[in-house]
Amino acid sequence: MDQFIIEGGKALHGYITPGGNKNEALPCVCATLLVGAPVTLRNLPRIRDVNVLLDILCSLGATVEELDSPNEVRIDASNLYSSSPDSKLCSQIRASILLAGPLLARMQNLLLPPPGGDVIGRRRVDTHFSGFQSLGATFSVDESYELHAPNGLTGADILFDEASVTATENVVMAAVLAKGTTILRNVASEPHVQGLCRMLISMGAHINGVGSNTLIIEGTDSLHGCDYTIGPDYLEVGSMMGLAACTNSDITIRGAGRDDLRMVRMVFEKLGVHAEDVGVDDLRISPNQELIIRQDLHGSIPRIDDAPWPAFPTDLMSIAIVTATQSAGTVLFFEKMYEGRMFFVDHLIGMGAKIILCDPHRVVVVGPSALYGSRVESPDVRAGMALVIAALAAKGQTTIGNIRQIDRGYERLDEKLRALGASIERVHA
C-alpha cells in the first residue's frame, strides 16, 4: 500500500490547474451506457474511482479507447452483453450505484451489488429506488439490488424525500428514456448534476429546469453519441485555496470555474482567506494574509455548516476545518449530512491542533495552532486531502497511510504539489 512522506513548513509558489470534476465525471461515464453509439468525454479525471468505473463498463461489454491523452476517452456501449456489474469492482467505489439508472433504462433489468466507497456514515439509497418504482420498475433488496422493468419505464410526477445528488442523477438517467413526461421535484442542483444534464441534452435528451430544484423531462425513444467536456472540480479548487492559506503560499488556480465558487469563497472569507479574481477565470491566493476568523455580530462565535447546493458543500468541511486551525479565533463546524466525517480530527489533534469534538456532527476549532509532523491514516477522500494540507503546514515529517483514498478524488496530487515546490514523495510500504 502506498504512503505519502511529506516534509512540511515550506511555502509554495506557482500555478495549478484543477482536474475534471470527479462528481460530474462519474455519472457522465455511467450515462454512456444509455446509448448504442460512441461518446467522447474530455477533461476526464483519471482518478481511482473513474478508472474502476471504466473497468466495470468494460466488464459489461463496453469498449474504452484513450484518444490524445488519458483524460480524453471514447466509450462505446453499443454491444452491452450484461446488466450484472462485477461485485468485486462495485465494492471498491460508491459511484457504482449510478449504474442502476442507465442499465435499467437500456436493458430493462439489472442485478447490482451494494456499492463501496468512503466510510463516513450511512448513505441512503431509498430515494433512488422509490424513484425507479415511481417510473414503473419493480425491485427487491437482498445481498444485491435486483430491478426489473420488462415493459419499459413510464414518466411520473415524483417528489424526492431528500435532495440527494446521486438519486437525482440516477433517476434523471432513467427518465430520459421513459415514455411520456417525468417531473422531478426537490432534486439536487449541484454543478455536477447540472453538468450531467447538459451532457444528456447534448445526447438528445429533453430536460428543462437545469439548475433548479424541479426538472421536467420529456422521454425519448433513443439518444445519440456526443462529445462532452467535463468542468473543473470546484472541490479541488476549494482544497487548493485551503492549502495556499495554511502554508502561506502564493498559488494561482487556472480555470477555476469561479461561477461555482461563490459560497465556497464566502465561507473561506469567514476564515480570513481571500481569493483574488485574475484574468478570465483564474483565482490567486496570495501569501501573508491576515488569517482571522470573522466573528458574527455582537462578537458571537461563527458557525459553518453544510447543506445541499447552493450552500457550503459537505465535501469541503474537512478542508475548512484544517484551514481554521491556522486562523486566529474560534469557530463551530456543524456537519449535518454524515455522522462519521468528523472523526478524522483526532489526527489533527495529534498533530497539535486545538479542536473539541462535541459529538459526531460538531467540532469547535480554536486557532491558530502550530502543527507538527506525525504518522496518520487517510479515512476518506476529503479527510485525506485535509491531512495532506496539515502535513504541508506542519513542522517536520508526516507519513500519511491509506492514500488510495486520496487517489480516489485527486489526480496526480503529489506531482501537482511538487510542481509548486512541495516536498512530498509517494513510497510503497
VOVO-477494 format. One record per residue (C-alpha): z, y, x; residue in three letters. Coordinates in nm, 3 decimals. Each point is the difference from the previous one (the first is absolute). Layout:
<pt <Z Y X> 'ALA'>
...
***
This chain:
<pt <0.000 0.000 0.000> 'MET'>
<pt <-0.096 0.343 0.137> 'ASP'>
<pt <0.248 0.280 0.072> 'GLN'>
<pt <-0.024 0.370 0.083> 'PHE'>
<pt <0.175 0.122 0.315> 'ILE'>
<pt <0.044 0.376 -0.027> 'ILE'>
<pt <0.137 0.255 0.247> 'GLU'>
<pt <0.111 0.299 -0.204> 'GLY'>
<pt <0.089 0.362 0.054> 'GLY'>
<pt <-0.352 0.120 0.082> 'LYS'>
<pt <-0.194 0.270 -0.182> 'ALA'>
<pt <-0.351 -0.096 -0.109> 'LEU'>
<pt <-0.316 0.207 -0.018> 'HIS'>
<pt <-0.350 -0.036 -0.136> 'GLY'>
<pt <-0.214 -0.094 -0.297> 'TYR'>
<pt <0.026 -0.301 -0.225> 'ILE'>
<pt <-0.222 -0.123 -0.282> 'THR'>
<pt <0.161 -0.197 -0.284> 'PRO'>
<pt <-0.150 -0.330 -0.099> 'GLY'>
<pt <-0.136 -0.078 -0.343> 'GLY'>
<pt <0.254 -0.013 -0.281> 'ASN'>
<pt <0.147 -0.350 0.000> 'LYS'>
<pt <0.100 0.020 -0.365> 'ASN'>
<pt <-0.354 0.104 -0.095> 'GLU'>
<pt <-0.170 -0.252 0.228> 'ALA'>
<pt <0.178 -0.305 -0.143> 'LEU'>
<pt <-0.107 0.041 -0.367> 'PRO'>
<pt <-0.347 0.112 0.112> 'CYS'>
<pt <-0.043 -0.324 0.196> 'VAL'>
<pt <0.107 -0.195 -0.309> 'CYS'>
<pt <-0.239 0.200 -0.219> 'ALA'>
<pt <-0.296 -0.140 0.194> 'THR'>
<pt <0.066 -0.329 -0.184> 'LEU'>
<pt <-0.114 0.165 -0.325> 'LEU'>
<pt <-0.365 0.010 0.101> 'VAL'>
<pt <-0.256 -0.254 0.118> 'GLY'>
<pt <-0.155 0.242 0.249> 'ALA'>
<pt <0.088 0.140 0.344> 'PRO'>
<pt <0.255 0.282 0.020> 'VAL'>
<pt <0.044 0.211 0.313> 'THR'>
<pt <0.345 0.139 0.077> 'LEU'>
<pt <0.040 0.266 0.268> 'ARG'>
<pt <0.315 0.134 0.170> 'ASN'>
<pt <0.163 -0.335 -0.081> 'LEU'>
<pt <0.327 -0.028 0.194> 'PRO'>
<pt <0.000 -0.332 0.188> 'ARG'>
<pt <0.371 -0.051 -0.041> 'ILE'>
<pt <0.161 -0.338 -0.051> 'ARG'>
<pt <0.012 0.021 -0.381> 'ASP'>
<pt <-0.370 0.085 -0.023> 'VAL'>
<pt <-0.100 -0.275 0.241> 'ASN'>
<pt <0.199 -0.261 -0.192> 'VAL'>
<pt <-0.158 0.119 -0.326> 'LEU'>
<pt <-0.349 -0.031 0.153> 'LEU'>
<pt <0.089 -0.356 0.104> 'ASP'>
<pt <0.100 -0.075 -0.360> 'ILE'>
<pt <-0.336 0.131 -0.128> 'LEU'>
<pt <-0.184 -0.218 0.250> 'CYS'>
<pt <0.198 -0.304 -0.117> 'SER'>
<pt <-0.124 0.069 -0.354> 'LEU'>
<pt <-0.365 0.005 0.107> 'GLY'>
<pt <-0.061 0.365 0.089> 'ALA'>
<pt <-0.155 0.103 0.330> 'THR'>
<pt <0.127 0.284 0.218> 'VAL'>
<pt <-0.227 0.167 0.257> 'GLU'>
<pt <0.106 0.267 0.246> 'GLU'>
<pt <-0.254 0.282 0.034> 'LEU'>
<pt <0.007 0.273 0.267> 'ASP'>
<pt <0.376 -0.033 0.053> 'SER'>
<pt <0.289 -0.218 -0.118> 'PRO'>
<pt <0.082 0.279 -0.247> 'ASN'>
<pt <-0.334 -0.042 -0.178> 'GLU'>
<pt <-0.054 -0.328 -0.182> 'VAL'>
<pt <-0.240 -0.140 -0.254> 'ARG'>
<pt <0.152 -0.242 -0.249> 'ILE'>
<pt <-0.223 -0.224 -0.211> 'ASP'>
<pt <0.172 -0.196 -0.276> 'ALA'>
<pt <-0.325 -0.126 -0.155> 'SER'>
<pt <0.087 -0.365 0.054> 'ASN'>
<pt <0.364 -0.033 -0.100> 'LEU'>
<pt <0.087 -0.365 -0.045> 'TYR'>
<pt <0.375 0.021 -0.060> 'SER'>
<pt <0.252 0.203 -0.196> 'SER'>
<pt <0.303 -0.162 0.163> 'SER'>
<pt <0.102 0.206 0.306> 'PRO'>
<pt <0.163 -0.177 0.293> 'ASP'>
<pt <0.379 -0.011 -0.046> 'SER'>
<pt <0.081 0.029 0.371> 'LYS'>
<pt <-0.209 0.315 0.037> 'LEU'>
<pt <0.131 0.150 -0.323> 'CYS'>
<pt <0.359 -0.048 0.116> 'SER'>
<pt <-0.065 0.236 0.293> 'GLN'>
<pt <-0.084 0.314 -0.201> 'ILE'>
<pt <0.112 0.176 -0.313> 'ARG'>
<pt <-0.354 0.113 -0.077> 'ALA'>
<pt <-0.114 -0.350 -0.100> 'SER'>
<pt <0.120 0.085 -0.352> 'ILE'>
<pt <-0.301 0.236 -0.020> 'LEU'>
<pt <-0.234 -0.299 -0.003> 'LEU'>
<pt <0.107 -0.076 -0.358> 'ALA'>
<pt <-0.191 0.275 -0.181> 'GLY'>
<pt <-0.343 -0.044 0.161> 'PRO'>
<pt <0.013 -0.381 0.004> 'LEU'>
<pt <0.106 -0.013 -0.365> 'LEU'>
<pt <-0.283 0.236 -0.099> 'ALA'>
<pt <-0.264 -0.172 0.214> 'ARG'>
<pt <0.100 -0.368 -0.018> 'MET'>
<pt <0.198 0.007 -0.329> 'GLN'>
<pt <0.281 -0.208 0.151> 'ASN'>
<pt <0.209 -0.021 0.313> 'LEU'>
<pt <0.297 -0.170 0.159> 'LEU'>
<pt <0.184 0.254 0.214> 'LEU'>
<pt <0.293 -0.084 0.230> 'PRO'>
<pt <0.291 0.245 0.008> 'PRO'>
<pt <-0.061 0.290 0.240> 'PRO'>
<pt <0.197 0.064 0.318> 'GLY'>
<pt <0.059 0.331 0.177> 'GLY'>
<pt <0.293 0.226 0.080> 'ASP'>
<pt <0.355 -0.101 -0.081> 'VAL'>
<pt <0.114 0.333 -0.148> 'ILE'>
<pt <0.115 -0.120 -0.340> 'GLY'>
<pt <-0.141 -0.152 -0.314> 'ARG'>
<pt <-0.355 0.099 -0.092> 'ARG'>
<pt <-0.085 -0.069 -0.364> 'ARG'>
<pt <-0.331 -0.151 -0.100> 'VAL'>
<pt <0.075 0.003 -0.373> 'ASP'>
<pt <-0.211 0.311 -0.060> 'THR'>
<pt <-0.304 -0.167 0.155> 'HIS'>
<pt <0.014 -0.300 -0.226> 'PHE'>
<pt <0.085 0.184 -0.320> 'SER'>
<pt <-0.309 0.212 0.069> 'GLY'>
<pt <-0.219 -0.307 0.048> 'PHE'>
<pt <0.146 -0.150 -0.316> 'GLN'>
<pt <-0.088 0.314 -0.195> 'SER'>
<pt <-0.359 -0.042 0.120> 'LEU'>
<pt <-0.007 -0.352 -0.147> 'GLY'>
<pt <0.106 -0.221 0.290> 'ALA'>
<pt <0.256 -0.277 -0.021> 'THR'>
<pt <0.232 -0.077 0.289> 'PHE'>
<pt <0.276 -0.231 0.113> 'SER'>
<pt <0.248 0.052 0.280> 'VAL'>
<pt <0.143 -0.286 0.202> 'ASP'>
<pt <-0.032 -0.043 0.375> 'GLU'>
<pt <-0.327 0.194 -0.031> 'SER'>
<pt <-0.155 0.239 -0.252> 'TYR'>
<pt <-0.269 -0.160 -0.216> 'GLU'>
<pt <-0.225 0.224 -0.211> 'LEU'>
<pt <-0.286 -0.083 -0.238> 'HIS'>
<pt <-0.250 0.208 -0.195> 'ALA'>
<pt <-0.266 -0.255 -0.101> 'PRO'>
<pt <-0.167 0.240 -0.243> 'ASN'>
<pt <0.023 0.299 0.233> 'GLY'>
<pt <0.223 0.305 -0.032> 'LEU'>
<pt <0.001 0.255 -0.282> 'THR'>
<pt <0.101 0.365 0.022> 'GLY'>
<pt <0.335 0.111 -0.140> 'ALA'>
<pt <0.232 0.300 -0.023> 'ASP'>
<pt <0.279 -0.079 0.250> 'ILE'>
<pt <0.321 0.186 0.076> 'LEU'>
<pt <0.150 -0.104 0.334> 'PHE'>
<pt <0.377 -0.041 0.007> 'ASP'>
<pt <0.002 0.153 0.350> 'GLU'>
<pt <-0.250 0.203 0.199> 'ALA'>
<pt <-0.062 -0.284 0.245> 'SER'>
<pt <-0.267 0.065 0.263> 'VAL'>
<pt <-0.110 -0.360 0.048> 'THR'>
<pt <0.014 -0.078 -0.373> 'ALA'>
<pt <-0.219 0.303 -0.069> 'THR'>
<pt <-0.250 -0.112 0.264> 'GLU'>
<pt <0.002 -0.361 -0.120> 'ASN'>
<pt <-0.053 0.079 -0.368> 'VAL'>
<pt <-0.265 0.265 0.076> 'VAL'>
<pt <-0.198 -0.256 0.199> 'MET'>
<pt <0.024 -0.247 -0.286> 'ALA'>
<pt <-0.086 0.259 -0.267> 'ALA'>
<pt <-0.325 0.124 0.156> 'VAL'>
<pt <-0.165 -0.331 -0.097> 'LEU'>
<pt <0.178 -0.037 -0.336> 'ALA'>
<pt <-0.187 0.038 -0.327> 'LYS'>
<pt <0.050 0.339 -0.169> 'GLY'>
<pt <0.239 0.282 0.077> 'THR'>
<pt <0.330 -0.026 0.184> 'THR'>
<pt <0.257 0.280 -0.001> 'ILE'>
<pt <0.273 -0.028 0.261> 'LEU'>
<pt <0.302 0.226 -0.051> 'ARG'>
<pt <0.288 0.078 0.238> 'ASN'>
<pt <-0.208 -0.114 0.297> 'VAL'>
<pt <0.059 0.088 0.364> 'ALA'>
<pt <-0.217 0.278 0.140> 'SER'>
<pt <0.066 -0.015 0.375> 'GLU'>
<pt <-0.286 0.097 0.236> 'PRO'>
<pt <-0.076 -0.367 0.068> 'HIS'>
<pt <-0.027 -0.075 -0.372> 'VAL'>
<pt <-0.243 0.290 -0.031> 'GLN'>
<pt <-0.193 -0.134 0.298> 'GLY'>
<pt <-0.039 -0.343 -0.159> 'LEU'>
<pt <-0.123 0.160 -0.322> 'CYS'>
<pt <-0.257 0.204 0.192> 'ARG'>
<pt <-0.125 -0.316 0.170> 'MET'>
<pt <-0.028 -0.183 -0.334> 'LEU'>
<pt <-0.192 0.295 -0.146> 'ILE'>
<pt <-0.241 -0.016 0.295> 'SER'>
<pt <-0.049 -0.370 -0.092> 'MET'>
<pt <-0.101 0.096 -0.353> 'GLY'>
<pt <0.336 -0.005 -0.180> 'ALA'>
<pt <0.073 0.256 -0.274> 'HIS'>
<pt <0.347 0.149 0.058> 'ILE'>
<pt <0.125 0.333 -0.133> 'ASN'>
<pt <0.330 0.174 0.075> 'GLY'>
<pt <0.017 -0.079 0.373> 'VAL'>
<pt <0.302 0.178 0.147> 'GLY'>
<pt <0.188 0.011 -0.329> 'SER'>
<pt <0.246 -0.238 -0.164> 'ASN'>
<pt <-0.253 -0.119 -0.258> 'THR'>
<pt <-0.320 -0.184 0.086> 'LEU'>
<pt <-0.280 -0.072 -0.247> 'ILE'>
<pt <-0.231 -0.280 0.106> 'ILE'>
<pt <-0.324 -0.097 -0.170> 'GLU'>
<pt <-0.068 -0.360 0.095> 'GLY'>
<pt <-0.336 -0.102 0.143> 'THR'>
<pt <-0.176 -0.336 0.031> 'ASP'>
<pt <-0.051 0.025 0.375> 'SER'>
<pt <0.050 0.218 0.304> 'LEU'>
<pt <-0.209 0.056 0.311> 'HIS'>
<pt <0.067 0.035 0.371> 'GLY'>
<pt <0.096 0.330 0.162> 'CYS'>
<pt <0.071 0.176 0.329> 'ASP'>
<pt <0.352 0.145 -0.010> 'TYR'>
<pt <0.215 0.184 0.256> 'THR'>
<pt <0.378 -0.044 -0.021> 'ILE'>
<pt <0.205 0.320 0.031> 'GLY'>
<pt <0.259 0.082 0.269> 'PRO'>
<pt <0.343 -0.160 -0.029> 'ASP'>
<pt <0.236 0.277 -0.108> 'TYR'>
<pt <0.294 -0.230 0.081> 'LEU'>
<pt <-0.114 -0.020 0.361> 'GLU'>
<pt <-0.041 0.379 0.001> 'VAL'>
<pt <0.357 0.038 -0.127> 'GLY'>
<pt <0.118 -0.242 0.269> 'SER'>
<pt <-0.166 0.209 0.271> 'MET'>
<pt <0.160 0.316 -0.138> 'MET'>
<pt <0.340 -0.164 0.036> 'GLY'>
<pt <-0.089 -0.128 0.347> 'LEU'>
<pt <-0.102 0.345 0.122> 'ALA'>
<pt <0.318 0.162 -0.133> 'ALA'>
<pt <0.239 -0.262 0.140> 'CYS'>
<pt <-0.156 0.005 0.349> 'THR'>
<pt <-0.055 0.381 0.019> 'ASN'>
<pt <-0.370 -0.066 0.047> 'SER'>
<pt <-0.322 0.193 -0.052> 'ASP'>
<pt <-0.221 -0.225 -0.212> 'ILE'>
<pt <-0.309 0.087 -0.200> 'THR'>
<pt <-0.102 -0.247 -0.271> 'ILE'>
<pt <-0.375 -0.002 -0.057> 'ARG'>
<pt <-0.145 -0.058 -0.345> 'GLY'>
<pt <0.347 -0.005 -0.152> 'ALA'>
<pt <-0.106 0.016 -0.366> 'GLY'>
<pt <0.210 0.308 -0.072> 'ARG'>
<pt <-0.061 -0.010 -0.376> 'ASP'>
<pt <0.216 -0.314 -0.022> 'ASP'>
<pt <0.285 0.138 0.210> 'LEU'>
<pt <0.148 0.284 -0.205> 'ARG'>
<pt <0.321 -0.181 -0.101> 'MET'>
<pt <0.033 -0.168 0.340> 'VAL'>
<pt <-0.018 0.337 0.172> 'ARG'>
<pt <0.247 0.150 -0.249> 'MET'>
<pt <0.258 -0.269 0.080> 'VAL'>
<pt <-0.048 0.032 0.376> 'PHE'>
<pt <0.046 0.377 -0.035> 'GLU'>
<pt <0.346 -0.078 -0.146> 'LYS'>
<pt <0.074 -0.176 0.330> 'LEU'>
<pt <-0.127 0.297 0.202> 'GLY'>
<pt <-0.338 -0.149 0.090> 'VAL'>
<pt <-0.297 0.233 -0.042> 'HIS'>
<pt <-0.361 -0.119 0.016> 'ALA'>
<pt <-0.269 0.261 0.065> 'GLU'>
<pt <-0.347 -0.016 -0.159> 'ASP'>
<pt <-0.264 -0.014 0.271> 'VAL'>
<pt <-0.375 -0.002 -0.055> 'GLY'>
<pt <-0.149 -0.163 -0.308> 'VAL'>
<pt <0.245 -0.289 -0.048> 'ASP'>
<pt <0.226 -0.029 0.305> 'ASP'>
<pt <0.376 0.045 0.033> 'LEU'>
<pt <0.193 0.111 0.307> 'ARG'>
<pt <0.370 -0.062 0.051> 'ILE'>
<pt <0.103 0.229 0.282> 'SER'>
<pt <0.294 -0.051 0.239> 'PRO'>
<pt <0.331 0.189 0.016> 'ASN'>
<pt <0.042 0.020 -0.376> 'GLN'>
<pt <0.340 0.100 -0.132> 'GLU'>
<pt <0.089 -0.323 -0.179> 'LEU'>
<pt <0.258 0.115 -0.253> 'ILE'>
<pt <0.048 -0.176 -0.336> 'ILE'>
<pt <-0.056 0.256 -0.274> 'ARG'>
<pt <0.297 0.010 -0.237> 'GLN'>
<pt <-0.039 0.032 -0.375> 'ASP'>
<pt <0.118 0.315 -0.177> 'LEU'>
<pt <0.371 0.083 0.043> 'HIS'>
<pt <0.006 -0.207 0.319> 'GLY'>
<pt <-0.022 -0.334 -0.180> 'SER'>
<pt <-0.098 -0.311 0.195> 'ILE'>
<pt <-0.369 -0.070 -0.073> 'PRO'>
<pt <-0.123 -0.329 -0.140> 'ARG'>
<pt <-0.328 -0.170 0.083> 'ILE'>
<pt <-0.110 -0.274 -0.235> 'ASP'>
<pt <-0.317 -0.195 -0.069> 'ASP'>
<pt <-0.199 -0.052 -0.318> 'ALA'>
<pt <-0.358 -0.079 -0.105> 'PRO'>
<pt <-0.278 0.242 0.093> 'TRP'>
<pt <-0.006 0.295 0.035> 'PRO'>
<pt <0.366 -0.027 0.109> 'ALA'>
<pt <0.110 -0.101 0.350> 'PHE'>
<pt <-0.124 -0.353 0.079> 'PRO'>
<pt <0.248 -0.280 0.052> 'THR'>
<pt <-0.193 -0.116 0.308> 'ASP'>
<pt <0.096 0.319 0.186> 'LEU'>
<pt <0.374 -0.017 -0.071> 'MET'>
<pt <0.068 -0.187 0.325> 'SER'>
<pt <-0.200 0.258 0.197> 'ILE'>
<pt <0.180 0.292 -0.165> 'ALA'>
<pt <0.340 -0.161 0.072> 'ILE'>
<pt <-0.064 -0.036 0.372> 'VAL'>
<pt <-0.136 0.358 0.007> 'THR'>
<pt <0.323 0.123 -0.163> 'ALA'>
<pt <0.203 -0.151 0.285> 'THR'>
<pt <-0.156 0.264 0.226> 'GLN'>
<pt <0.047 0.293 -0.239> 'SER'>
<pt <0.315 0.212 -0.021> 'ALA'>
<pt <0.186 -0.042 -0.327> 'GLY'>
<pt <0.078 -0.256 -0.268> 'THR'>
<pt <-0.237 -0.158 -0.252> 'VAL'>
<pt <0.027 -0.274 -0.261> 'LEU'>
<pt <-0.288 -0.249 -0.038> 'PHE'>
<pt <-0.034 -0.184 -0.330> 'PHE'>
<pt <-0.238 -0.298 0.009> 'GLU'>
<pt <-0.057 -0.092 -0.364> 'LYS'>
<pt <-0.266 -0.268 0.021> 'MET'>
<pt <0.118 -0.276 0.236> 'TYR'>
<pt <0.353 -0.126 0.052> 'GLU'>
<pt <-0.063 -0.126 0.354> 'GLY'>
<pt <-0.187 0.284 0.167> 'ARG'>
<pt <0.308 0.189 0.124> 'MET'>
<pt <0.161 -0.283 0.195> 'PHE'>
<pt <-0.205 0.080 0.312> 'PHE'>
<pt <0.231 0.298 0.064> 'VAL'>
<pt <0.242 -0.241 0.170> 'ASP'>
<pt <-0.246 0.003 0.292> 'HIS'>
<pt <-0.002 0.380 0.009> 'LEU'>
<pt <0.382 0.007 -0.012> 'ILE'>
<pt <0.003 -0.241 0.294> 'GLY'>
<pt <-0.221 0.247 0.189> 'MET'>
<pt <0.246 0.284 -0.060> 'GLY'>
<pt <-0.107 0.151 -0.333> 'ALA'>
<pt <0.267 0.137 -0.233> 'LYS'>
<pt <-0.087 -0.165 -0.331> 'ILE'>
<pt <0.217 -0.113 -0.291> 'ILE'>
<pt <-0.142 -0.285 -0.208> 'LEU'>
<pt <0.148 0.081 -0.341> 'CYS'>
<pt <-0.157 -0.291 -0.187> 'ASP'>
<pt <-0.335 -0.187 0.008> 'PRO'>
<pt <-0.182 0.308 -0.130> 'HIS'>
<pt <0.168 0.299 0.167> 'ARG'>
<pt <0.074 0.118 0.352> 'VAL'>
<pt <0.144 0.324 0.136> 'VAL'>
<pt <-0.137 0.121 0.334> 'VAL'>
<pt <0.186 0.251 0.217> 'VAL'>
<pt <-0.201 0.141 0.288> 'GLY'>
<pt <-0.094 0.058 0.266> 'PRO'>
<pt <0.097 -0.317 0.184> 'SER'>
<pt <-0.078 -0.100 0.356> 'ALA'>
<pt <-0.169 -0.340 -0.016> 'LEU'>
<pt <0.023 -0.270 0.267> 'TYR'>
<pt <-0.219 -0.298 0.077> 'GLY'>
<pt <0.089 -0.332 -0.156> 'SER'>
<pt <-0.139 -0.337 -0.106> 'ARG'>
<pt <-0.109 0.000 -0.365> 'VAL'>
<pt <-0.211 -0.199 -0.246> 'GLU'>
<pt <-0.262 0.138 -0.238> 'SER'>
<pt <0.088 -0.111 -0.356> 'PRO'>
<pt <-0.309 0.146 -0.169> 'ASP'>
<pt <-0.307 0.214 0.068> 'VAL'>
<pt <0.146 0.347 -0.052> 'ARG'>
<pt <0.346 -0.073 0.140> 'ALA'>
<pt <-0.177 -0.141 0.306> 'GLY'>
<pt <-0.188 0.326 0.047> 'MET'>
<pt <0.324 0.194 -0.045> 'ALA'>
<pt <0.155 -0.205 0.280> 'LEU'>
<pt <-0.299 0.073 0.224> 'VAL'>
<pt <0.057 0.373 -0.062> 'ILE'>
<pt <0.372 -0.038 0.073> 'ALA'>
<pt <-0.076 -0.190 0.320> 'ALA'>
<pt <-0.242 0.269 0.121> 'LEU'>
<pt <0.265 0.266 -0.069> 'ALA'>
<pt <0.284 -0.199 0.159> 'ALA'>
<pt <0.130 0.010 0.353> 'LYS'>
<pt <-0.070 -0.323 0.185> 'GLY'>
<pt <-0.186 -0.317 -0.086> 'GLN'>
<pt <-0.034 -0.159 -0.344> 'THR'>
<pt <-0.135 -0.343 -0.082> 'THR'>
<pt <-0.139 -0.044 -0.352> 'ILE'>
<pt <-0.052 -0.355 -0.122> 'GLY'>
<pt <-0.198 -0.135 -0.295> 'ASN'>
<pt <-0.272 0.261 0.051> 'ILE'>
<pt <-0.244 -0.208 -0.204> 'ARG'>
<pt <0.154 0.191 -0.291> 'GLN'>
<pt <-0.107 0.330 0.158> 'ILE'>
<pt <-0.348 -0.142 0.068> 'ASP'>
<pt <-0.032 -0.061 -0.373> 'ARG'>
<pt <-0.021 0.374 -0.062> 'GLY'>
<pt <-0.099 0.179 0.321> 'TYR'>
<pt <-0.321 -0.074 0.187> 'GLU'>
<pt <0.020 -0.003 0.384> 'ARG'>
<pt <0.321 0.202 -0.017> 'LEU'>
<pt <0.099 -0.057 0.362> 'ASP'>
<pt <-0.347 0.105 0.122> 'GLU'>
<pt <0.008 0.319 -0.205> 'LYS'>
<pt <0.347 0.089 0.124> 'LEU'>
<pt <-0.087 -0.065 0.364> 'ARG'>
<pt <-0.295 0.239 -0.042> 'ALA'>
<pt <0.261 0.266 -0.088> 'LEU'>
<pt <0.201 -0.080 0.313> 'GLY'>
<pt <0.257 -0.240 -0.144> 'ALA'>
<pt <0.152 -0.274 0.213> 'SER'>
<pt <-0.049 -0.300 -0.230> 'ILE'>
<pt <-0.107 -0.350 0.094> 'GLU'>
<pt <-0.073 -0.305 -0.208> 'ARG'>
<pt <0.142 -0.315 0.158> 'VAL'>
<pt <0.003 -0.360 -0.111> 'HIS'>
<pt <0.349 -0.143 -0.036> 'ALA'>
***
